[in-house]
């Protein structure tokens, strides 16, 4: 699949799911202001991906938030298995620490087969982090702290998101998450 097609799918997911369902109340502004970088990785093994992740963190670090708020590193060639993806997140966090960026950046995780601990794969609440491809979302901690200061009751966001996706109809789920091949 071409990078442009993959990016189009990711943008649709951002617009219809993340922003459209208001799963992240902070996503709309930077997206509409073109401050979200979407990078499609060609990596097929962890060493390559760790190198690219370090490069993207450096790129993000060289830009002011007004220019570039956040980066989505999309992984269409690897980590299709959620458990492999989850294991890679430990390596990604270790890289943040190794580079001295713990407390400055964090990595949010999205995956087509996302599964929260204590849930079953088919549980609707997993849809809150379900994306068309494995994605590493590179986030500036200072930006999170800044928006949370002005957002009422941010601790309610996860439960509100779960309620939102649990109230979707099967038709809505098929439309919003076509990569799941949902069936009745």
N, C-alpha and C positions, 0 to 999 in steps of 0.2 A: 504494500500500500504506500502511496506517495505521502510525503510529509505534509503537503497541503491538505490532503484528505483527512489525515490524522488530526491536524490542527483544527480543521473545520469541526470534527466530531467533539474535540475537547471544548471548543468555543460554544457549541450548541449545549453541551452539558453544563458549562459555566452559566450560560444565559438562561437556560430552562430549569435547571435543577438548583445549582448553588445560589444563583441570584433570583431566579424565578420563584423558587419555593422559600426564599429568604433563609436558607440553611446557614449562611454566613452573612449576618447583617452588615459586615464591614467590606464585603467583596464588590459591591456595586460601584462605589466611588472610584477606586483605583482602576477597575475594569473600564468604566466609561471614560476615564481620563487617560487611557492607553498606558497605564503604569504597570501592566502585568505582562511579563515576558513568558512566552511559551516556547520551550525548546524541546524538539523531538530528538531523542537519543538514538544513535545507531549501534550502541554498545550491545554486546551479546554475552559479556562475562563481567563478573564483579570488579576486577581490577580496572577495566576500562571505565566502568560506571563510577567508581570512586574517584578516578582522575577527572572525569567530566563533572562530577558533583563539586569537587574542589574548585575547578575552573569557574563553574557557575556561581559559587559562593564568592569567589574573588571578583567576578564581574558585578555581582549585586553590590558588593562592598565598595566598589569604585564609583557607584552612582548614588546620588542623593535620592531619598524617598520620593521627592517631587518629580524626579525623572523616571525612576523605576522602584516601585514599591515592593514587588514580589516576583518570584519566578516559579513556574511550573515546569519541572523536568519530567517529560513524558517518556515512558519506557515500553515501546511497542514490541521490542525484540527480546525481552527477557523478563524474568520474575513473574511469569503468568500464574504460577502456583502461589497462592496467598501465603502459605507457610514459608516458602523460600523468600518471598518479598518481606515478610515480617522479620525473618532472620537477618536479611540485608539491612533493615532499619537499625539494628544494633551496630553494624559496621559503619553506617552513615553517622550515627550519633558519636561513635568513637572518633570518626574523622573530624567532626565538629570540635571535639575536645582536643584532639591532636593539633588542630590548626589554631586553637585558642579562641574559638568563636562561640563556645558555650556561654549562654547568657546574652549573646548578641543576635544569634540566629537560632531558629528551630526548624525542624522538618515535620510538617504535617503529612499524613499518609492517606492515600486514596487508591483503591484497587477495585477491579471488576467483581472480585469475589470477597470483598471486605467482610470480616467477621469479628465482632467484638467478643472479648472474653466472656464466657458464660452464656453465649447465644448459640443458636443452631444456624447453619448456613442460610436457611430460607427465612429466618426472622426478619421482618420488615425493618426493624431498627438499623440493620446493617446497611440499608440503602442510604443513610446519611453520609456515608463515606464511600459509596459505590461510584466508580468512575468508569469511563469506557476503556481505559488502559491503566496500568500501574503508573502512579504519579507521585513524585516527591515534590511537595510544596515548600519552597524555601521562604521563610517568614522572618521579618525583622522583629525582634522582641520589643524594641522601643516603640515600634508602630502599634503593636498589640497593646502595650501598656497605655499608650496615648489614647487609643479609641475606647479602651475599657473604662477609663476614667469618666467618660462622658456617656456611657451606655448604662441604662438602668437595669439592674439585676442580671448581670452577665452569666451568673451561675445557672440561670433558668434556660439558657440557650440549648444545651444538650437535650433536656426533656422536651422543650418546645419542638425541636427538630424531630425527635422520635415520634411525638404526637402527630406532626405534619406528615411524615412518611407512612405512619401506620394508618392514617386516614385516607391515603390514596386508593383509588379503585384499581382493579386489575387492568382496566383499559389505560388509566393514567400511568401505571407502572410500565406497561408495554411501550407507551409513547415516550416516556421520559428515560427509560433504561432499555433501549432496543438491544443492546449487547447482551442482555440477560436471557433473551429468548424465552420470556415468561409464557407460561401456558395457564389456561383456566383450571 
